[in-house]
Amino acid sequence: MSGCLIMCDEIMPDLFRIKIPLPESPLKYLNSYVIRAPERNLIVDTGFNRQECLEAMQSGLASLNIKLDNTDIFITHLHADHFGLIHKLISDTSHVIFSRPARELLESWDGFDTMIAFAAKNGFPEHELRAVLDAHPGAKYASDWIPGLEALDDGDRIDVGSYHFTCVTTPGHTMGHICLYEPDRKLFIAGDHILIDITPHIQCWADDENPLKHYLVSLDKVAELDIDLILPGHRRLIANHRARIEELKEHHRRRLNEVLTILEAGSYDAFQVASRMTWDIVAESWDAFPLAQKWFATGEALSHLIYLEEEGHISRRTENNITVFTKKRQIKDR
């Protein structure tokens, strides 16, 4: 790798990573990838709608002599650390590229009320919910406005200079998550589908979704591809994608069995299950968890509970308008 700036390095000819700082986030920075080409460049993911992110992006692009008027932007998914800066980067000639499910979600978005009601039904104290969402980075640092979007589907192609990418839909981390695969270079731009050192957050906030099931299927889908190098949305690049995929699947197998063990002691709602799960957070007790972390943990617990319910291992009932889950039988290895 040859460096162009401290915040920018070259991974392959004309393919660069700009490290966009994410202040106050445990993720530390976003990997924004830039493919430079004679006719039109491509930026993959942007960073938060924050001045620190904008300055890092502008510095990286300037070091590469990239102008925004002949640059398009590909967004892997709708989280603010990947999408928030979009409105400050596009020009009148820019194409903003998403997956079709992501565009449909944006077009149908009607606010947090449905999510808040669902969380309350699953045990999250309702008086704390709006405080969580008001402080959530996804609300604080989202794009000021949504530009026109071009939707692509699984298997569609994006040509950028000598790079010929195929779109690979990978629902799970979000239902509209999409990646880019370059088969000639055996290169995979993964967004938050596959990360090293940390596991992608898989949360659920609706009864008609099963994001963990989608995520595991998406992992198997990527495992079948011939890949030498994964370019993730955060942290280090990944050389052995199948080994990392097996680690991620094993992580969720352990999580599923942990949830079943918790339910052996009785019936609990998702908030109570989350309070009994193990988390990599330094806190004396569940009560001492930051509210935002309780929100993430409850969403993660729900994704595992709904997966287990659909697989027939647990059942649910309603008590005092709260959904509680009960174990039925042992889980088998996936």
C-alpha positions in Angstrom: 0.0 0.0 0.0 1.3 3.4 -0.9 0.0 6.4 1.2 -1.4 9.6 -0.2 -2.2 11.1 3.3 -2.3 9.9 6.8 -6.1 9.4 6.3 -5.9 7.9 2.9 -4.1 4.8 1.5 -4.0 3.0 -1.8 -5.2 -0.6 -1.7 -5.0 -1.5 -5.4 -4.3 0.7 -8.5 -6.8 3.6 -8.5 -8.7 2.1 -5.5 -8.2 4.0 -2.2 -9.5 4.0 1.4 -10.2 7.3 3.1 -10.5 6.9 6.9 -13.4 9.1 8.0 -13.3 9.7 11.8 -16.5 8.9 13.7 -16.2 11.0 16.9 -17.8 9.6 20.0 -18.3 6.2 18.3 -16.6 2.9 19.4 -16.2 2.2 15.7 -13.6 5.1 15.6 -13.7 5.6 11.8 -15.5 4.6 8.6 -13.7 3.1 5.6 -14.8 5.1 2.6 -13.5 3.6 -0.6 -12.8 5.7 -3.7 -12.3 4.3 -7.2 -10.5 6.8 -9.4 -11.3 6.6 -13.2 -10.7 8.8 -16.2 -14.4 9.5 -16.9 -16.3 9.1 -13.6 -15.1 8.2 -10.1 -17.0 6.3 -7.4 -17.2 6.9 -3.7 -18.5 4.1 -1.5 -20.1 5.4 1.7 -19.6 8.8 3.2 -19.5 9.2 7.0 -21.7 11.1 9.5 -23.2 14.5 8.7 -20.5 16.1 10.9 -17.8 18.7 10.1 -15.0 16.3 11.1 -16.2 13.8 8.5 -16.6 16.4 5.8 -13.1 17.7 6.4 -11.6 14.2 6.2 -13.5 13.4 3.1 -12.5 16.7 1.4 -8.9 16.2 2.3 -8.8 12.7 1.0 -10.4 13.6 -2.3 -8.2 16.6 -2.8 -5.1 14.4 -2.3 -6.4 12.1 -5.0 -7.2 15.1 -7.3 -10.9 14.0 -7.4 -13.6 16.5 -8.3 -17.2 15.9 -7.2 -18.7 17.0 -10.5 -17.6 13.7 -12.2 -18.0 11.5 -9.1 -20.9 9.1 -8.3 -21.7 7.7 -4.8 -22.6 4.2 -3.9 -24.2 3.6 -0.5 -24.0 0.1 1.1 -26.8 0.8 3.6 -28.8 3.5 5.3 -27.0 3.9 8.6 -25.9 7.5 9.2 -22.2 6.7 9.4 -22.4 5.4 5.8 -25.0 7.8 4.4 -25.1 11.0 6.5 -22.7 13.1 4.5 -24.3 12.4 1.2 -26.0 15.8 0.7 -22.7 17.6 1.1 -20.9 15.5 -1.5 -23.2 15.3 -4.5 -23.1 17.6 -7.4 -25.7 18.3 -10.1 -24.2 15.5 -12.2 -23.8 13.0 -9.4 -25.5 9.6 -9.4 -26.4 8.3 -6.0 -26.7 4.5 -6.0 -28.6 2.3 -3.5 -30.2 -1.0 -3.3 -33.9 -1.1 -4.3 -35.1 -2.2 -0.8 -33.1 0.7 0.7 -34.8 3.2 -1.6 -38.2 1.7 -0.9 -37.6 2.0 2.8 -36.6 5.7 2.5 -39.7 6.4 0.4 -42.0 4.8 2.9 -40.3 6.1 6.1 -42.8 7.7 8.4 -40.7 8.3 11.5 -39.9 6.4 14.7 -43.4 6.0 16.2 -43.9 2.4 14.8 -40.5 1.3 16.1 -41.1 3.0 19.5 -44.5 1.2 19.9 -42.9 -2.1 19.0 -40.0 -1.6 21.5 -42.5 -0.8 24.2 -44.5 -3.9 23.4 -41.3 -5.9 23.9 -40.5 -4.5 27.4 -38.4 -1.4 26.7 -39.5 1.3 29.2 -41.5 3.6 27.1 -40.6 6.8 29.0 -36.9 6.2 28.0 -37.5 5.4 24.3 -37.7 8.9 22.9 -34.6 10.0 24.8 -32.7 7.1 23.3 -33.7 8.0 19.7 -33.2 11.8 20.2 -29.6 11.1 21.2 -29.1 8.3 18.6 -26.3 9.1 16.0 -28.7 8.0 13.3 -31.0 10.9 14.1 -28.4 13.5 15.1 -26.0 13.0 12.2 -28.3 12.0 9.3 -28.3 13.6 5.9 -30.1 17.0 5.9 -32.1 15.9 2.8 -32.4 12.9 0.6 -31.2 13.2 -3.0 -32.6 11.4 -6.0 -31.6 7.7 -5.8 -30.9 5.1 -8.4 -31.8 1.6 -7.3 -29.8 -1.4 -8.3 -30.7 -5.1 -7.8 -28.7 -8.2 -7.1 -26.5 -9.0 -10.1 -26.5 -5.5 -11.6 -23.1 -4.2 -12.7 -21.2 -1.0 -12.1 -18.2 -0.3 -14.3 -15.7 2.2 -12.9 -12.5 2.5 -15.0 -10.9 -0.9 -15.1 -13.1 -2.1 -12.2 -16.2 -4.1 -13.1 -18.3 -4.6 -10.0 -21.3 -6.9 -9.5 -23.9 -5.9 -6.9 -24.5 -8.5 -4.2 -27.6 -7.9 -2.0 -26.8 -9.0 1.6 -29.8 -8.3 3.9 -29.3 -8.7 7.6 -27.4 -5.8 9.1 -30.1 -3.8 7.3 -32.7 -5.2 5.0 -31.4 -3.1 2.1 -27.7 -3.8 2.6 -25.8 -4.3 -0.6 -22.1 -5.0 -1.4 -19.8 -4.8 -4.5 -17.9 -7.8 -5.9 -15.1 -7.5 -8.4 -14.6 -11.1 -9.7 -11.4 -10.4 -11.8 -9.6 -8.9 -8.8 -11.4 -11.2 -6.3 -12.3 -8.1 -4.3 -15.4 -7.6 -2.1 -16.5 -4.2 -0.7 -18.6 -5.4 2.2 -20.0 -2.4 4.0 -21.0 -3.7 7.5 -21.9 -7.2 6.3 -18.6 -8.7 7.3 -16.3 -7.0 9.9 -13.2 -8.0 11.7 -12.7 -7.9 15.5 -16.3 -6.9 15.9 -19.6 -8.5 14.9 -22.1 -6.6 12.7 -25.1 -5.5 14.7 -28.2 -7.5 13.8 -31.3 -6.0 15.3 -35.0 -6.4 14.8 -37.8 -3.9 15.3 -40.8 -5.5 13.6 -42.7 -8.8 13.9 -42.8 -9.4 10.2 -38.9 -9.4 9.8 -36.3 -12.0 10.6 -33.0 -10.2 10.0 -30.8 -12.8 11.6 -32.1 -15.5 9.2 -31.5 -13.2 6.3 -28.0 -12.4 7.7 -27.0 -16.0 8.0 -28.2 -16.7 4.4 -26.3 -13.7 3.2 -23.1 -15.0 4.9 -23.5 -18.3 3.1 -24.0 -16.5 -0.2 -20.8 -14.5 0.1 -18.9 -17.6 1.3 -19.5 -19.1 -2.1 -17.7 -16.3 -3.9 -14.0 -16.4 -4.9 -12.6 -13.6 -2.8 -9.0 -12.7 -1.9 -9.7 -9.5 0.0 -12.7 -8.0 1.8 -12.9 -4.2 2.2 -15.1 -3.7 5.3 -16.9 -0.6 6.4 -14.9 -0.4 9.6 -11.6 -1.7 11.0 -9.0 -3.8 9.2 -9.2 -5.4 5.8 -9.9 -9.1 5.8 -7.9 -11.7 3.8 -9.7 -15.0 4.7 -13.4 -14.4 4.2 -14.6 -17.9 4.7 -12.8 -18.2 8.0 -14.3 -14.9 9.2 -17.8 -16.0 8.0 -17.5 -19.2 10.1 -16.5 -17.1 13.1 -19.6 -14.9 12.6 -21.9 -17.9 12.3 -20.4 -19.5 15.4 -20.9 -16.2 17.3 -24.6 -16.3 16.5 -24.9 -20.0 17.3 -23.5 -19.2 20.8 -25.9 -16.2 21.1 -28.9 -18.4 20.1 -28.0 -21.0 22.7 -27.4 -18.2 25.3 -30.9 -16.9 24.7 -32.3 -20.5 25.1 -30.4 -20.9 28.4 -31.9 -17.7 29.7 -35.4 -18.8 28.8 -34.8 -22.1 30.7 -35.3 -20.0 33.9 -38.7 -18.7 32.8 -40.5 -16.5 30.4 -39.1 -13.1 29.6 -39.7 -10.2 27.3 -36.9 -9.0 25.0 -35.7 -6.2 27.3 -35.4 -8.7 30.1 -33.6 -11.2 27.8 -31.1 -8.5 26.7 -30.5 -7.6 30.4 -29.4 -11.2 31.0 -27.2 -11.6 27.9 -23.4 -11.0 27.9 -22.2 -7.8 26.4 -18.7 -6.2 25.8 -19.6 -3.1 27.7 -17.9 -1.9 30.8 -20.7 -1.4 33.3 -21.5 -2.6 36.8 -25.0 -3.8 35.9 -27.7 -3.6 33.3 -29.1 -0.5 35.1 -25.7 1.2 34.5 -25.8 0.6 30.8 -26.1 3.7 28.7 -29.6 4.0 27.3 -28.4 3.8 23.7 -26.6 0.5 24.5 -29.8 -0.9 26.0 -31.5 0.0 22.8 -28.9 -1.8 20.7 -28.9 -4.8 23.0 -32.7 -5.1 23.0 -32.8 -5.0 19.2 -30.1 -7.7 19.1 -32.0 -9.8 21.6 -35.2 -9.5 19.5 -33.4 -10.6 16.3 -32.4 -13.8 18.1 -35.7 -14.4 19.7 -37.6 -14.0 16.4 -35.2 -16.4 14.7 -35.7 -18.9 17.4 -39.5 -18.5 17.3 -39.6 -19.0 13.5 -37.4 -22.1 13.9 -39.9 -23.5 16.4 -37.7 -23.4 19.5 -39.6 -20.8 21.5 -43.2 -19.4 21.6 -44.7 -16.1 22.6 -47.7 -14.9 24.5 -48.9 -11.5 25.6 -49.0 -10.5 29.3 -50.3 -7.0 30.3 -49.7 -5.8 26.7 -46.1 -7.0 26.8 -44.8 -9.9 24.6 -43.0 -12.6 26.5 -41.1 -15.6 25.1 -40.9 -19.2 26.4 -38.6 -22.0 25.5 -40.0 -25.1 23.8 -37.0 -27.4 22.9 -33.3 -27.5 22.3 -31.8 -25.8 19.2 -29.8 -27.8 16.7 -26.6 -26.7 15.0 -27.3 -24.8 11.8 
